[in-house]
Amino acid sequence: MTEPARESKLRTLEEAAELIPDGATVGIGGLSMNYAPMAFVRTLARRRVKDLTVVAVVAGMPIEWLVAAGCVRRVLSGLVSLEGFGLAPRFRQAVQAGTVEFEEYSEHSLIARLQAAAYRLPMMPTRAGLGTDVLGLHPDTMRPVTDEVTGEAYVACTPLPLDFAVVHATAADTRGNVRVEPKLMWMDAEVVRAAANTIVTVEKIVPESSFRDNPAATSYPRFLVDTVAEARWGAYPLSCFPRYGYDGDFFRAYVKAHGDPAAGQAFWSERIDTPESHGDFLAANGGAHALLAISRRTV
Amino acid sequence: MSDAPYTIDELMIATLAREYTNDTRAFNGAVSFVPVCAYLLARKTHAPDLVWAAGSLAVDAQPKAIAESTLSDALWDGATSLSNSAYDFWSYAQGRRYNTFAFRGAQMDTFGNVNNTVIGSYDAPKVRLPGGGGMADLGCMLPLVYLWSTTHDPRTFVEKLDFRSGMGWGDGGDHRARLGLAGGPQLCVTNLCVFDFEPESKHMRLKSLHPGVTAGQVQEATGFDVVIPSGEIPETPAPTGEEVRILRTEVDPTSARLREFR
């Protein structure tokens, strides 16, 4: 007797990016310089999808690329910058010009909103934002409340359901089991749990036995994951701890080029937007030489 | 050794470091070179048991150098524990397992509230700043908040913020207590002076002047009325030669801290 065939969730980056329609609300994993699904973001940007609402707790480069490609209508985030390298030039210019709307939240209020969605509760409480102007920006989604019993003040954050979560990870099998090695550290699990549909890019596809051998290490069980795409160096130019660090040369060159609109546009076109495949993109940015320079441990 | 040559960044970092003790349980946010150096300096000098979580996640990290991003895993080397952000870090922060945080802002007011959101109006900003990030959270959650600024001028120290991204003493007086928030800003270290906060009103008060700076110059560089205690204002104690040596050679050999002094 043959066993029934099992579904494979493995797709190419391009197939995975096709899943996201115009106007979708998309949560992006990672934080600041770390662990965002950049290969997917670039593929999505090249598709010129429109009117996205992008949710990213703390981010920089993913927002930059999606804004540069004209994909974004609205950003919900706590912080958008390139950290010590500088401000996020495309994002800043777009918000100042009014072409992209920025709904600023604090980090924890966004996390609380994602958790409320994950748990299907009407709100999640936090002390985040008390006394600040952040509350005034969001009268409907961050409600100041005084607890009836204790009299304590808190902020009730309403659910933020996502159409899609896109996160990066270390390994997956074709059924959608996913592992972040050595463990999940960012807010990616909140993004995944708040989403109706989850796309995970991974450094490598491994057999299911790899999960059965060490089930305690699984970060997302397969029923949380809808699509898996392999993208070795898929967080580049961001870091993927502990395998590789961020590429400081890329960030420096990006910020420097954007000091001049024509140079910024040329950088965007040549090094990010034009390369066809993920491999082409890596090659356009120094290829093996650049990757060797940021490698931390034997993969 | 106390008259050893030093620069303003070293004076500010040593001043902050001396505030920290073995009971300090701290972490850092983005672009926080000055406090990261201060935690490391304190740990290497008088406070070996101080807890510092690099980029808020990597407890007891021992970075060989400080990277361009203080939120990046490049700062995690040598850590004894790596936290998960949502479950570990945010419970330690809101649960006051951590007790110390430091932030700066593009604007700061007399009560130690900060703005890192917009210059101008929120809906039509003249300058869209990166955003408050965790300021609105951590300013509320942590009882010991330290502020720093490398640009002490009337554009930074303003009468009224364009946006309150991070909570200091709020509207002053007992505003924090009324909201049920513990503690509040302790100190603000700038490139001209050190402020503490007047205990009742919570207005910034001149605590010490960096060498060569007068109270008049501080007032001139500040967009609100500075509380100036009567009598002579002490000079900010200089870093010792040993502190300067450790800072330059062990804590921050690549001078990442100077990114904040451009």
Interface residues (C-beta under 8 A of the other chain):
Chain A: L31 S32 M33 N34 V58 S77 G78 L79 V80 S81 E83 G84 F85 L87 A88 F91 R92 V95 Q96 G98 F102 E104 S106 E107 H108 S109 I111 Q115 T126 R127 A128 G129 L130 G131 T132 D133 V134 L137 E152 A153 P182 K183 L184 M185 W186 M187 A189 E190 S239 F241 P242 G245 Y246 G248 F251
Chain B: A30 V31 F33 L57 A67 E68 S69 T70 L71 S72 D73 A74 W76 L82 S83 N84 S85 A86 W90 Q94 N113 T117 Y122 A124 P125 K126 V127 R128 L129 P130 G131 G132 G133 G134 M135 A136 D137 G139 C140 M141 L161 F163 R164 S165 G166 M167 G170 D171 H175 R176 L179 G180 L181 A256 R259
